């Protein structure tokens, strides 16, 4: 059997054996990618260009859009390439890079979601302290901490995983280089247990963030229930509940995928669970967290209207000199 020093590539799991289904997966992932790129690109442009969105929440939405783009661009393009060209290979270094960047963006994203929940908690439950607790410097420090947490968490897992001897073949039972499926190829029991320990620690930290999010939303809901306006309560609940549902989906499916026993593992279950935590949340986050924000929707309308007006009045700006 090959060991890690002789491995040059891994074999990823194909979505389907039939060519028609492979092409269907390609077009589906292409649609998801284009929708995510368009939505997050619009959010980045709106937040950067509209001074009304230069707020703590606008700043965190900008960072969240960057992590969403990173997650989508790390896993989906390679899956699309393999489906289109009917191949399953990924290079050893490409696999290591994919694992590193996916862990980096997904860890930073969960930290940002926790910070955004804290932002909503302070805004609703402690509005008089909002300017003090969420000043520009505090926001910058929290965002930097989120990105740094993602970087060091990813570096730790990637370095530890790819330092293990891999001698159980090179076939990964997943459509991208996912940590549990690389660990299955390891023939070092102590190294395997060490990485499992690191995963458990990461899961505990993630669960701690989830407890904080739930506690914050409980306090938010209690404050919202005191709002006399029925419309105000409905708006707050319709905003907060999807946030909580998306965080729950990401954490539960990610935890199941990384900590489930090998005895209940199956290719179809692994594919479904991995798509639910690696593709669905980054694709839906712009809709749930951003496009339900009235200020952001107004900024997007202004941005799109301005672009169309400029294109109509100055066609040379779009098509260049003839």
Phi, psi and omega in degrees: 000146180289147173255178187295334181286337181258352179290130175245343180203162175243159176252119179273163180277129177282148179291330182200159177272328181283139183297322181298319180289326176298316178293326177297318177296322178300310182293325178295313179292327177296317179297317179297316181296314181295320178296317180294318179296316181294311183296312181290326176297319177296320179296315179300316181294317182295315181294322181289326188266332185261117183292340177293340180262007176278063182237168177305314181295320177299320179296317180289325176297322177299314179295322179296321178297323178295318178292323177298315178298319180297315180298313181296314184287344180278321187253319190289315182303319180293321177296320177297316180300314181294322179292321182290318186260008176054052177226166181226009188271152170214138183292161180300311180291325177296322178293316179298318180294320180296316179298315182298309185290325179294313178298322180299308184288321183290324177291315178297323180296316181293324176296319179294322178297323177295317179295320179295325175295319177298320177301314179294322179298314180294318182297323185267319186266334180226057186299330181290338181259005187300312182297330180281313184284333183233052172287173184298321180291318179298319179297317179297319179294319180293318178295318178297322178295322179297313180294319180294320177299315178298319182295309184289325176297316180293317180299318181297311182292317182293314181296318181292318183293315184275003170269349180283145173289129181249112185225019180252036181092194181226016181269119177262133181273046182206159183277355171216171184284096183254142188306308183301326183283334173287322179298329179298336181275354183284145175245017177253108183294318181293319178294322177298313179295325178297316180291322175300320177299319178295321178296318179297319178298315178298319179296321178295319177296318177296321179293325175298318176297320180296318177299318178298318180296314180298315179300317180296318181290328175298316178295322178295315180297321178297320178291323181294323181296342178273355178288125183291333184281125176297321180294321179295318178296317180298319180296317181294315180294320181293338177274316188283320184298316176298325177300311182296322179295319181291320177297318179297317179298313182297311184290317184293313181290322177296319179293317179299316182295324185270338186240001182290147179296149179297335184294335181256012180279138175212150183304316182292318178296318180298318180296314182297312183295318182293321177295323182295331181252344182256334184246314186297308181300313178298330180284327183267343182305318178301322180289317187282316186267332190249306189285356172270356179275119186297319179298320180291321178297320178296320179294322178294319177299316180296319180295313182292317178299318179296321179295317180294319180296318180292323179294323180287318183282332182228074182299334180294335179293331181270321188258349179081170180291145179255000000 
